């Protein structure tokens, strides 16, 4: 299989942090985000460059991982007329890593992979959940890493609302 895909995705949306046994932070790393815009920094090291993306977000509403990348291995997919489709189409699955950094300097390393969107979609035309779908963030978001829905697969992600007190301190923060 070219990438990881499933015909369905299942999971739970659990409200609260450390209020019940099913929402305990446990050993999750807490990353405080900017109180005004909810952003943090991602240090993304490609094969040819180190990028500091200071306007990074965690966003369950994005269907992939979106980030700028200048490596020749992370080519953008194109449609039949040569226009970009908004996704990456590397020749093989790319195993990548990045470091998220909170506004207070706490860091967390994250590993992920990106497969060719063309291969994922053509091999799995009835699937809608891909763990390694990604694309370029585009010029408007050139300083951003959008950690979309694939980031949530296989991990508990906590989001603390601004001004709300939790066992790990006052929000806003993300933790995983």
VMD Tcl script that draws the C-alpha trace (Angstrom):
set ca {
  {0.00 0.00 0.00}
  {1.33 3.43 -0.91}
  {0.05 5.18 2.19}
  {-2.14 4.72 5.20}
  {-5.85 4.97 4.50}
  {-9.09 3.66 5.88}
  {-12.63 3.73 4.50}
  {-13.80 5.16 7.83}
  {-12.34 6.91 10.82}
  {-13.55 6.51 14.36}
  {-12.66 8.23 17.56}
  {-14.07 10.26 20.38}
  {-14.45 13.92 21.14}
  {-14.18 14.20 24.91}
  {-14.84 17.47 26.71}
  {-12.87 18.54 29.77}
  {-9.28 18.13 30.88}
  {-8.51 16.07 33.98}
  {-12.13 16.08 35.10}
  {-12.81 12.36 34.45}
  {-10.73 9.22 33.96}
  {-11.21 9.39 30.17}
  {-9.72 12.90 29.82}
  {-6.63 12.71 32.03}
  {-3.60 14.58 30.71}
  {-1.24 11.94 32.04}
  {2.20 12.42 30.47}
  {1.00 14.78 27.72}
  {3.34 17.64 26.87}
  {1.63 21.01 27.31}
  {2.40 23.63 24.65}
  {1.15 27.09 25.55}
  {-0.03 28.96 22.45}
  {-0.30 32.66 21.68}
  {-3.39 33.93 23.52}
  {-4.36 36.25 20.67}
  {-4.26 33.84 17.74}
  {-3.64 30.32 19.11}
  {-0.34 29.90 17.30}
  {2.97 28.30 18.24}
  {6.26 27.67 16.41}
  {7.19 24.62 14.35}
  {10.84 23.99 13.55}
  {10.69 21.92 10.36}
  {13.94 20.47 9.06}
  {13.84 19.46 5.43}
  {16.62 17.80 3.47}
  {17.88 21.17 2.29}
  {16.79 23.76 4.84}
  {15.68 24.45 8.39}
  {12.43 26.37 8.55}
  {11.06 28.19 11.59}
  {7.31 28.51 11.10}
  {6.10 30.89 13.82}
  {2.40 30.90 12.85}
  {1.71 27.18 13.28}
  {-1.65 25.78 14.35}
  {-3.38 22.52 15.25}
  {-6.57 22.33 13.19}
  {-8.90 19.33 13.07}
  {-10.80 21.03 10.24}
  {-7.95 20.62 7.73}
  {-7.91 17.29 5.88}
  {-4.12 17.12 5.70}
  {-0.84 18.48 7.01}
  {-0.03 21.75 5.23}
  {3.42 23.29 5.28}
  {5.89 25.07 3.01}
  {8.66 22.89 1.69}
  {11.30 23.65 -0.88}
  {12.76 20.13 -1.18}
  {12.60 18.61 -4.62}
  {11.18 15.41 -3.06}
  {8.04 17.24 -1.93}
  {6.69 18.22 -5.32}
  {3.19 19.58 -5.57}
  {0.56 17.51 -7.36}
  {-0.82 18.94 -10.59}
  {-4.07 18.27 -12.37}
  {-4.32 17.26 -16.05}
  {-3.95 20.91 -17.13}
  {-0.83 21.47 -15.03}
  {-2.49 23.47 -12.25}
  {-1.59 22.71 -8.62}
  {-4.14 20.61 -6.73}
  {-3.11 21.76 -3.25}
  {-1.45 18.50 -2.22}
  {2.02 16.95 -2.29}
  {2.94 14.08 -4.64}
  {6.38 12.80 -3.61}
  {7.74 9.87 -5.65}
  {7.75 7.73 -2.48}
  {6.37 8.08 1.03}
  {8.46 10.64 2.89}
  {9.20 10.13 6.60}
  {9.62 13.55 8.19}
  {9.94 15.16 11.59}
  {9.43 18.53 13.16}
  {9.65 20.15 16.57}
  {6.74 22.10 17.99}
  {7.66 24.90 20.39}
  {5.31 26.66 22.78}
  {5.40 30.40 23.43}
  {7.11 29.53 26.73}
  {9.87 27.50 25.02}
  {8.63 23.95 25.76}
  {9.32 21.63 22.80}
  {7.86 18.37 21.49}
  {9.21 16.31 18.59}
  {6.69 14.96 16.10}
  {7.25 12.35 13.39}
  {4.93 12.11 10.38}
  {4.88 10.94 6.80}
  {3.58 12.32 3.52}
  {2.46 10.14 0.61}
  {1.47 11.11 -2.91}
  {-2.09 12.45 -2.84}
  {-2.58 11.20 -6.41}
  {-1.65 7.65 -5.37}
  {-3.68 7.77 -2.16}
  {-6.82 9.03 -3.88}
  {-6.61 6.84 -6.99}
  {-5.87 3.67 -4.97}
  {-8.63 4.41 -2.46}
  {-11.40 6.30 -4.31}
  {-14.00 5.62 -1.60}
  {-11.75 6.52 1.33}
  {-11.84 9.86 3.07}
  {-9.42 9.52 5.98}
  {-5.70 9.53 5.19}
  {-3.01 9.63 7.85}
  {-0.30 10.89 5.48}
  {-2.04 13.40 3.23}
  {-0.29 16.76 2.99}
  {0.21 19.78 0.84}
  {1.91 23.13 0.48}
  {0.64 25.86 2.78}
  {0.80 28.44 0.00}
  {2.11 32.00 -0.04}
  {-0.54 33.39 2.32}
  {0.54 30.93 5.01}
  {4.24 30.72 4.18}
  {5.14 31.04 7.88}
  {2.71 28.34 9.03}
  {2.54 24.62 9.60}
  {-1.11 23.55 9.70}
  {-1.23 20.34 11.74}
  {-4.52 19.09 10.31}
  {-6.63 16.00 10.96}
  {-3.86 13.42 10.35}
  {-2.09 14.85 13.41}
  {-5.00 13.67 15.59}
  {-4.89 10.03 14.42}
  {-3.50 7.69 17.05}
  {-3.06 10.23 19.84}
  {-5.05 12.12 22.43}
  {-4.98 15.85 21.74}
  {-6.10 18.29 24.42}
  {-7.11 21.88 23.70}
  {-7.45 24.24 26.66}
  {-9.57 27.33 26.12}
  {-8.14 30.76 26.87}
  {-8.71 31.87 30.45}
  {-9.89 28.45 31.65}
  {-8.02 26.82 34.52}
  {-6.96 23.18 34.21}
  {-4.70 20.90 36.22}
  {-1.86 21.91 33.86}
  {-2.48 25.63 34.29}
  {-4.43 28.31 32.51}
  {-5.38 28.02 28.83}
  {-4.81 28.56 26.01}
  {-2.68 25.54 25.27}
  {-2.59 22.32 23.32}
  {-1.25 19.10 24.77}
  {-0.58 15.61 23.49}
}
mol new
graphics top color blue
foreach p $ca { graphics top sphere $p radius 0.5 }
foreach p [lrange $ca 0 end-1] q [lrange $ca 1 end] { graphics top cylinder $p $q radius 0.2 }
display resetview
